[in-house]
């Protein structure tokens, strides 16, 4: 291109600069991406519509590299409300919650009343203005969710669904219907209804096939929606597909999120081998940091350090003293750090510390990460910690009973992944109420269910709690010793050598070596 490229070859120059910007973003070369972006933005003839790819690239950077969700949200709102799009999501700041909830249930009613085949009869949208608006709304929905602005997230989702029904199918229309199902789950807790609407995304995805969009829809659906009604195993398999779609289409953000969930989060929840999980962490971290995906890098490193602690191989350079995180300025949310601390305290047998963390957290994790799959584990472990200390604290007892009721609602609404967890909480409640015969049966049920479903970490924890009950309440040391040996066996299967060593040292007189 010549020096007068922007005057003599404007269209070609814009196309090449936009392509170069997107390619640099895809491979994590952020400084180079910004150079191309700024070159486009300063052109006096460049229209707002032509700048859309730049805005999308900048929003990606602000969300993943700068971790500036507020700044990203403000930028996108300013663009959408400008003269080019004139999309104002709220008419009044004071009434945001009311407007969001009203819009959600109104749009949901419309969707549920659609006749059979109505979605498949929709045509692809070919209006560049509408396509641009949808692209911006998608990015705004992501930044508002991770930025804890749930009412703005709801308004983005409902607006996209309305645009799809009125104007036709965009590549991200499937994402919007999946989001509608998620929002319903967040507000009314109905996982079945949410999953039913979310599944409509597949019909829309078939109208406008797009691997980039499919990666987003598949990944988020199996992170926020489907795990509440389907086995984790099937959701994990779908995440592998989301990862592949993202890698093929250049959707690095969603492909790495899918990989993190598939290789670390889900295996930890399912009790898979800690050594197997740990073996993948370094590679995933390297990929995330090469692509400048700060939020995912922080999450991977936090979980990596947790796994190493559980394995008895602590390495603070992985997360706490990570030079990479310090250099980039990437930091975790406090509530995420609390959740990691809760896991470590529980699987170290430090119930006092775990209980203190549980009380500090309250419902903060669920509010910060609405509908996130890990809420299942976080709710369960908080309840275990609080029941373990409830005899000495009425506050812990009340909180534990409340969490048990929440776990009961998960089971009642069709969650197939937490039945064994609920049995353990019922056993702890029966023990606290002095119903020892009932508690005895429930502890056994919890252990059997956990072992049958492959949750060896929960089988170990249940045996540990059962041993404490047998010794303290039933005065049956022989059976208690047997349960400690079973806990050690399951912890060994999991690879939690730290806890194995702790229990072996504490019960050395009664543990077979």
C-alpha positions as CSV (number, residue, x, y, z in Angstrom):
1,X,0.0,0.0,0.0
2,X,1.2,3.5,-0.8
3,X,1.3,6.5,1.5
4,X,-2.0,7.8,0.0
5,X,-3.7,4.5,0.6
6,X,-6.5,6.0,2.8
7,X,-7.5,8.4,0.1
8,X,-6.8,6.4,-3.1
9,X,-7.5,2.9,-1.9
10,X,-9.8,3.4,1.0
11,X,-11.9,0.3,0.9
12,X,-9.0,-2.1,0.3
13,X,-6.9,-0.4,3.0
14,X,-9.8,-0.6,5.5
15,X,-10.3,-4.3,4.8
16,X,-6.6,-5.1,5.1
17,X,-6.2,-3.1,8.3
18,X,-9.3,-4.6,9.9
19,X,-8.1,-8.1,8.9
20,X,-4.6,-7.4,10.3
21,X,-6.1,-6.1,13.6
22,X,-8.3,-9.2,14.0
23,X,-5.4,-11.6,13.3
24,X,-3.2,-9.8,15.8
25,X,-5.9,-10.1,18.4
26,X,-6.5,-13.8,17.6
27,X,-2.8,-14.6,18.4
28,X,-2.6,-12.3,21.4
29,X,-0.4,-9.6,20.0
30,X,-2.3,-6.8,21.7
31,X,0.1,-3.9,21.1
32,X,0.1,-4.7,17.3
33,X,-3.6,-5.0,17.4
34,X,-3.9,-1.5,19.0
35,X,-1.7,0.0,16.3
36,X,-4.0,-1.1,13.5
37,X,-7.1,-0.2,15.6
38,X,-5.9,3.4,16.2
39,X,-5.0,3.8,12.5
40,X,-8.6,3.0,11.6
41,X,-10.1,5.1,14.3
42,X,-8.3,8.3,13.3
43,X,-9.5,8.2,9.7
44,X,-11.9,11.1,9.2
45,X,-13.9,9.3,6.5
46,X,-14.4,6.1,8.6
47,X,-18.0,5.7,9.6
48,X,-19.3,4.3,12.9
49,X,-20.4,1.1,11.2
50,X,-16.9,0.6,9.7
51,X,-15.4,1.0,13.1
52,X,-17.5,-1.8,14.6
53,X,-14.7,-4.4,14.3
54,X,-12.4,-2.0,16.1
55,X,-14.9,-1.6,18.9
56,X,-15.3,-5.4,19.2
57,X,-11.6,-5.9,19.3
58,X,-11.2,-3.2,22.0
59,X,-14.0,-4.7,24.1
60,X,-12.3,-8.0,23.9
61,X,-9.1,-6.4,25.1
62,X,-10.8,-4.5,27.9
63,X,-12.5,-7.6,29.1
64,X,-9.7,-10.1,28.9
65,X,-6.4,-8.1,29.1
66,X,-7.2,-5.0,31.0
67,X,-10.0,-6.8,33.0
68,X,-11.8,-3.4,32.9
69,X,-15.4,-4.6,32.8
70,X,-16.9,-1.2,33.8
71,X,-14.9,0.7,31.1
72,X,-15.9,-1.9,28.5
73,X,-19.6,-1.6,29.4
74,X,-19.5,2.2,29.3
75,X,-17.9,2.2,25.9
76,X,-20.3,-0.2,24.4
77,X,-23.4,1.5,25.9
78,X,-22.1,4.9,24.5
79,X,-21.8,3.4,21.0
80,X,-25.2,1.7,21.0
81,X,-27.0,4.7,22.3
82,X,-25.4,7.0,19.7
83,X,-27.0,8.3,16.5
84,X,-25.9,5.3,14.4
85,X,-27.8,2.7,16.5
86,X,-30.1,4.6,18.9
87,X,-30.4,1.6,21.1
88,X,-31.2,2.6,24.7
89,X,-31.7,-0.4,26.9
90,X,-33.0,1.5,29.9
91,X,-35.4,4.4,30.1
92,X,-34.6,5.2,33.7
93,X,-31.7,4.4,35.9
94,X,-33.8,4.1,39.0
95,X,-36.1,1.5,37.4
96,X,-33.4,-0.8,35.9
97,X,-34.3,-3.9,38.0
98,X,-38.0,-3.5,37.2
99,X,-37.4,-2.9,33.5
100,X,-35.0,-5.9,33.2
101,X,-37.3,-8.3,35.0
102,X,-40.4,-7.1,33.2
103,X,-38.6,-7.4,29.8
104,X,-37.3,-10.9,30.6
105,X,-40.6,-12.4,31.5
106,X,-42.4,-10.7,28.7
107,X,-39.9,-12.0,26.1
108,X,-39.9,-15.4,27.7
109,X,-43.8,-15.6,27.4
110,X,-43.5,-14.7,23.8
111,X,-40.9,-17.4,23.1
112,X,-42.9,-20.1,24.9
113,X,-46.0,-19.2,22.9
114,X,-44.3,-19.6,19.6
115,X,-45.9,-22.3,17.5
116,X,-44.0,-25.4,16.6
117,X,-41.6,-24.8,13.7
118,X,-41.7,-21.0,14.1
119,X,-38.0,-20.7,14.7
120,X,-37.0,-22.9,11.8
121,X,-39.1,-20.7,9.5
122,X,-37.1,-17.6,10.3
123,X,-34.7,-16.3,7.6
124,X,-31.1,-15.1,8.0
125,X,-30.8,-11.4,8.5
126,X,-28.9,-9.5,5.8
127,X,-29.0,-6.0,7.2
128,X,-25.5,-4.9,8.1
129,X,-26.8,-2.4,10.6
130,X,-28.7,-5.1,12.5
131,X,-25.7,-7.4,12.3
132,X,-23.5,-4.7,13.8
133,X,-25.9,-4.0,16.6
134,X,-26.2,-7.7,17.5
135,X,-22.4,-8.0,17.6
136,X,-22.1,-5.1,20.0
137,X,-24.9,-6.4,22.2
138,X,-23.2,-9.8,22.4
139,X,-20.0,-8.1,23.7
140,X,-22.0,-6.0,26.1
141,X,-23.8,-9.0,27.4
142,X,-20.4,-10.7,28.2
143,X,-18.9,-7.6,29.8
144,X,-22.0,-7.0,31.9
145,X,-22.1,-10.6,33.1
146,X,-18.5,-10.8,34.2
147,X,-18.8,-7.3,35.5
148,X,-21.6,-8.4,37.9
149,X,-24.2,-6.1,36.2
150,X,-26.9,-8.8,35.9
151,X,-29.8,-6.4,35.0
152,X,-27.9,-4.9,32.0
153,X,-27.0,-8.5,31.0
154,X,-30.7,-9.4,31.0
155,X,-31.6,-6.4,28.9
156,X,-28.9,-7.2,26.3
157,X,-30.2,-10.8,26.0
158,X,-33.9,-9.8,25.7
159,X,-33.1,-7.2,23.1
160,X,-31.2,-9.7,21.0
161,X,-34.1,-12.2,21.2
162,X,-36.6,-9.5,20.2
163,X,-34.4,-8.5,17.2
164,X,-34.2,-12.1,16.1
165,X,-37.9,-12.7,16.2
166,X,-38.6,-9.3,14.4
167,X,-35.9,-9.2,11.8
168,X,-34.4,-12.6,11.3
169,X,-31.5,-14.9,12.4
170,X,-28.1,-13.6,13.2
171,X,-25.1,-15.9,13.8
172,X,-25.4,-15.1,17.5
173,X,-29.2,-15.5,17.7
174,X,-28.6,-19.0,19.2
175,X,-26.4,-17.4,21.8
176,X,-29.3,-15.0,22.7
177,X,-31.8,-17.8,23.2
178,X,-29.3,-19.7,25.3
179,X,-28.8,-16.5,27.4
180,X,-32.6,-16.1,27.8
181,X,-32.7,-19.6,29.3
182,X,-29.8,-18.7,31.6
183,X,-31.5,-15.4,32.8
184,X,-34.7,-17.3,33.6
185,X,-32.7,-19.8,35.7
186,X,-31.0,-17.0,37.5
187,X,-34.2,-15.2,38.5
188,X,-36.7,-18.0,39.1
189,X,-34.4,-21.0,39.6
190,X,-36.3,-23.1,37.1
191,X,-33.5,-25.1,35.5
192,X,-35.9,-27.3,33.4
193,X,-37.6,-24.2,31.8
194,X,-34.2,-22.5,31.3
195,X,-32.7,-25.6,29.7
196,X,-35.8,-26.0,27.4
197,X,-35.5,-22.5,26.1
198,X,-31.7,-22.7,25.8
199,X,-32.0,-25.8,23.6
200,X,-33.8,-23.6,21.0
201,X,-30.4,-22.2,20.3
202,X,-29.6,-25.3,18.3
203,X,-32.5,-24.6,15.9
204,X,-31.2,-21.1,15.2
205,X,-27.6,-22.2,14.9
206,X,-28.6,-24.5,12.1
207,X,-30.1,-21.6,10.1
208,X,-26.9,-19.6,10.2
209,X,-24.0,-22.1,10.8
210,X,-21.0,-20.4,12.2
211,X,-18.2,-22.0,14.2
212,X,-17.3,-18.8,16.0
213,X,-20.8,-18.3,17.3
214,X,-21.2,-22.0,18.0
215,X,-18.2,-21.9,20.2
216,X,-19.7,-19.2,22.4
217,X,-23.1,-20.8,22.5
218,X,-21.9,-24.3,23.3
219,X,-19.3,-23.2,25.9
220,X,-21.6,-20.9,27.9
221,X,-24.6,-23.2,27.6
222,X,-22.6,-26.0,29.2
223,X,-21.1,-23.7,31.8
224,X,-24.3,-22.0,33.0
225,X,-27.4,-23.9,31.8
226,X,-27.2,-27.6,31.0
227,X,-25.2,-28.8,34.0
228,X,-28.3,-28.1,36.2
229,X,-30.3,-30.7,34.4
230,X,-27.8,-33.0,32.7
231,X,-24.9,-35.1,33.9
232,X,-21.6,-33.3,34.1
233,X,-20.1,-36.0,31.8
234,X,-22.3,-35.1,28.9
235,X,-21.7,-31.3,29.4
236,X,-18.0,-32.0,29.6
237,X,-18.1,-33.8,26.3
238,X,-19.9,-30.9,24.7
239,X,-17.2,-28.5,26.0
240,X,-14.6,-30.3,24.0
241,X,-16.7,-29.6,20.9
242,X,-16.9,-25.9,21.9
243,X,-13.1,-25.8,22.2
244,X,-12.7,-27.3,18.8
245,X,-15.1,-24.9,17.2
246,X,-13.4,-22.0,18.8
247,X,-10.0,-23.0,17.7
248,X,-11.1,-23.6,14.1
249,X,-12.8,-20.2,13.9
250,X,-10.3,-18.0,15.8
251,X,-12.6,-17.6,18.8
252,X,-9.7,-17.8,21.3
253,X,-11.7,-16.4,24.2
254,X,-14.3,-19.1,24.2
255,X,-12.1,-21.9,23.1
256,X,-9.8,-21.4,26.1
257,X,-12.7,-21.0,28.4
258,X,-14.1,-24.3,27.1
259,X,-10.7,-25.9,27.6
260,X,-10.4,-24.6,31.2
261,X,-13.8,-26.0,32.0
262,X,-13.3,-29.3,30.3
263,X,-9.8,-30.0,31.6
264,X,-9.9,-28.4,35.1
265,X,-13.2,-27.3,36.5
266,X,-15.4,-30.3,35.5
267,X,-12.7,-32.9,36.4
268,X,-12.3,-31.3,39.9
269,X,-16.0,-31.4,40.4
270,X,-16.2,-35.0,39.2
271,X,-13.4,-36.3,41.4
272,X,-11.0,-37.1,38.5
273,X,-7.4,-37.8,39.2
274,X,-5.6,-34.8,40.5
275,X,-2.4,-35.8,38.8
276,X,-4.2,-35.9,35.4
277,X,-5.6,-32.5,36.0
278,X,-2.3,-31.0,37.1
279,X,-0.6,-32.4,34.0
280,X,-2.7,-30.2,31.8
281,X,-2.4,-26.9,33.8
282,X,0.9,-25.7,32.5
283,X,0.0,-26.0,28.9
284,X,-3.4,-24.3,29.3
285,X,-1.7,-21.4,31.3
286,X,0.9,-21.0,28.5
287,X,-1.8,-20.8,25.9
288,X,-3.9,-18.3,27.9
289,X,-1.0,-16.0,28.5
290,X,0.2,-16.2,24.9
291,X,-3.3,-15.1,23.9
292,X,-3.4,-12.5,26.7
293,X,-6.6,-14.0,28.2
294,X,-6.0,-12.6,31.7
295,X,-9.2,-13.7,33.4
296,X,-8.9,-17.3,32.3
297,X,-5.2,-17.3,33.2
298,X,-5.9,-16.2,36.7
299,X,-8.6,-18.9,37.1
300,X,-6.3,-21.6,35.8
301,X,-3.5,-20.6,38.0
302,X,-5.7,-20.5,41.1
303,X,-7.0,-24.0,40.5
304,X,-3.5,-25.3,39.6
305,X,-2.1,-24.1,42.9
306,X,-5.1,-25.7,44.7
307,X,-4.4,-29.0,42.9
308,X,-0.7,-28.9,43.9
309,X,-1.6,-28.2,47.5
310,X,-4.0,-31.2,47.6
311,X,-1.3,-33.4,46.0
312,X,1.1,-32.3,48.7
313,X,3.3,-30.5,46.2
314,X,2.8,-26.8,47.1
315,X,4.3,-24.3,44.6
316,X,3.4,-20.7,45.3
317,X,5.2,-19.6,42.1
318,X,2.2,-21.0,40.2
319,X,-0.2,-18.4,41.5
320,X,0.4,-16.5,44.8
321,X,3.9,-15.4,43.7
322,X,3.4,-15.7,40.0
323,X,5.8,-13.3,38.1
324,X,3.5,-13.3,35.1
325,X,0.4,-12.2,37.0
326,X,2.4,-9.5,38.8
327,X,3.8,-8.2,35.5
328,X,0.4,-8.1,33.8
329,X,-1.4,-6.8,36.9
330,X,-4.0,-9.6,36.7
331,X,-5.7,-10.3,40.0
332,X,-8.5,-12.6,41.0
333,X,-11.8,-11.4,42.5
334,X,-11.8,-11.8,46.3
335,X,-14.8,-14.1,46.3
336,X,-13.0,-16.5,43.9
337,X,-10.0,-16.6,46.2
338,X,-12.4,-17.4,49.1
339,X,-13.9,-20.3,47.1
340,X,-10.4,-21.8,46.5
341,X,-9.6,-21.3,50.2
342,X,-12.8,-23.1,51.2
343,X,-11.9,-26.2,49.0
344,X,-8.4,-26.3,50.5
345,X,-9.7,-26.0,54.1
346,X,-12.3,-28.7,53.7
347,X,-9.9,-31.2,52.1
348,X,-7.4,-30.5,54.9
349,X,-9.9,-31.2,57.6
350,X,-9.7,-27.7,58.9
351,X,-13.4,-27.2,59.4
352,X,-13.0,-24.1,61.7
353,X,-11.3,-22.2,59.0
354,X,-13.7,-23.5,56.3
355,X,-16.7,-22.5,58.5
356,X,-15.3,-19.0,58.9
357,X,-14.8,-18.7,55.1
358,X,-18.3,-20.1,54.5
359,X,-19.9,-17.4,56.8
360,X,-17.8,-14.7,55.2
361,X,-18.8,-15.8,51.7
362,X,-22.5,-16.0,52.3
363,X,-24.3,-16.0,49.0
364,X,-21.6,-13.8,47.5
365,X,-20.2,-16.4,45.1
366,X,-23.6,-17.2,43.6
367,X,-24.4,-13.5,43.2
368,X,-21.0,-12.9,41.6
369,X,-21.2,-15.9,39.3
370,X,-25.0,-16.5,38.7
371,X,-25.9,-20.0,37.4
372,X,-22.2,-21.0,37.2
373,X,-21.7,-24.8,37.4
374,X,-19.2,-24.5,40.3
375,X,-22.1,-23.1,42.6
376,X,-23.0,-26.8,43.1
377,X,-19.6,-27.6,44.8
378,X,-19.4,-24.3,46.6
379,X,-22.8,-24.7,48.1
380,X,-22.1,-28.3,49.2
381,X,-18.7,-27.5,50.8
382,X,-20.0,-24.5,52.6
383,X,-22.8,-26.6,54.1
384,X,-20.3,-29.4,55.1
385,X,-18.1,-26.8,56.9
386,X,-21.0,-25.2,58.7
387,X,-22.5,-28.5,59.8
388,X,-19.1,-29.6,61.2
389,X,-19.1,-26.6,63.5
390,X,-22.8,-26.1,64.0
391,X,-22.9,-27.8,67.5
392,X,-20.9,-24.8,68.8
393,X,-22.5,-22.1,66.7
394,X,-26.2,-21.3,66.2
395,X,-25.2,-19.0,63.4
396,X,-23.4,-21.8,61.6
397,X,-26.4,-24.1,62.2
398,X,-28.9,-21.7,60.7
399,X,-26.6,-21.1,57.7
400,X,-26.0,-24.9,57.2
401,X,-29.7,-25.7,57.2
402,X,-30.4,-22.9,54.7
403,X,-27.8,-24.4,52.4
404,X,-29.2,-27.9,52.8
405,X,-32.6,-26.5,51.7
406,X,-30.9,-25.0,48.6
407,X,-29.2,-28.3,47.8
408,X,-32.7,-30.0,48.2
409,X,-34.1,-27.5,45.6
410,X,-31.3,-28.5,43.2
411,X,-32.3,-32.2,43.5
412,X,-36.0,-31.5,43.3
413,X,-35.5,-29.5,40.1
414,X,-33.8,-32.4,38.4
415,X,-30.1,-31.8,39.0
416,X,-28.5,-35.3,38.5
417,X,-25.1,-34.3,39.8
418,X,-25.7,-33.6,43.5
419,X,-27.7,-36.5,44.9
420,X,-24.9,-37.9,46.9
421,X,-24.0,-34.5,48.3
422,X,-27.5,-34.0,49.5
423,X,-27.5,-37.3,51.3
424,X,-24.4,-36.3,53.2
425,X,-26.0,-33.0,54.2
426,X,-29.1,-34.9,55.4
427,X,-26.8,-37.1,57.4
428,X,-25.2,-34.1,59.1
429,X,-28.5,-32.6,59.8
430,X,-29.8,-35.8,61.4
431,X,-26.7,-36.1,63.5
432,X,-27.2,-32.5,64.7
433,X,-30.8,-33.3,65.6
434,X,-29.8,-36.4,67.6
435,X,-31.4,-38.8,65.1
436,X,-28.5,-41.1,65.1
437,X,-30.1,-44.2,63.5
438,X,-31.3,-42.0,60.5
439,X,-27.9,-40.4,60.3
440,X,-26.1,-43.7,60.2
441,X,-28.2,-44.9,57.2
442,X,-27.7,-41.5,55.4
443,X,-24.0,-41.5,55.8
444,X,-23.9,-45.0,54.3
445,X,-26.1,-43.9,51.4
446,X,-23.9,-40.9,50.7
447,X,-20.8,-43.0,50.5
448,X,-22.3,-45.6,48.3
449,X,-23.8,-43.0,45.9
450,X,-20.6,-41.0,45.7
451,X,-18.5,-44.2,45.0
452,X,-20.9,-45.5,42.4
453,X,-20.9,-42.2,40.5
454,X,-17.1,-41.9,40.6
455,X,-17.0,-39.0,43.0
456,X,-14.0,-40.4,44.9
457,X,-13.3,-37.1,46.6
458,X,-16.8,-36.9,48.0
459,X,-16.7,-40.6,49.0
460,X,-13.5,-39.8,50.9
461,X,-15.0,-36.8,52.6
462,X,-18.2,-38.7,53.5
463,X,-16.2,-41.5,55.0
464,X,-14.3,-38.9,57.0
465,X,-17.4,-37.3,58.3
466,X,-19.0,-40.7,59.0
467,X,-15.9,-41.7,61.0
468,X,-16.2,-38.6,63.2
469,X,-19.9,-39.4,63.8
470,X,-19.2,-43.0,64.7
471,X,-16.5,-42.0,67.2
472,X,-18.1,-38.9,68.8
473,X,-21.8,-39.9,68.7
474,X,-21.9,-43.7,68.6
475,X,-18.6,-44.4,70.5
476,X,-17.8,-47.1,68.0
477,X,-14.0,-46.7,67.6
478,X,-13.6,-49.9,65.6
479,X,-16.1,-48.9,62.9
480,X,-14.7,-45.3,63.0
481,X,-11.2,-46.6,62.3
482,X,-12.5,-48.6,59.4
483,X,-14.1,-45.5,57.9
484,X,-10.9,-43.6,58.3
485,X,-9.1,-46.3,56.3
486,X,-11.8,-46.0,53.6
487,X,-11.4,-42.3,53.5
488,X,-7.6,-42.7,53.1
489,X,-8.2,-45.3,50.3
490,X,-10.5,-42.9,48.4
491,X,-8.2,-39.9,48.9
492,X,-5.3,-42.1,47.5
493,X,-7.5,-42.9,44.5
494,X,-8.0,-39.2,44.0
495,X,-4.4,-38.4,44.4
496,X,-4.8,-36.1,47.5
497,X,-1.5,-37.2,49.1
498,X,-1.6,-34.3,51.5
499,X,-4.8,-35.5,53.2
500,X,-3.6,-39.1,53.1
501,X,-0.5,-38.1,55.0
502,X,-2.5,-36.0,57.5
503,X,-5.0,-38.8,58.3
504,X,-2.3,-41.4,58.4
505,X,-0.3,-39.3,60.9
506,X,-3.3,-38.5,63.0
507,X,-4.6,-42.1,63.2
508,X,-1.3,-44.0,62.9
509,X,-2.2,-46.5,65.6
510,X,-5.3,-47.7,63.9
511,X,-4.5,-47.3,60.2
512,X,-3.1,-50.2,58.2
513,X,0.2,-49.3,56.5
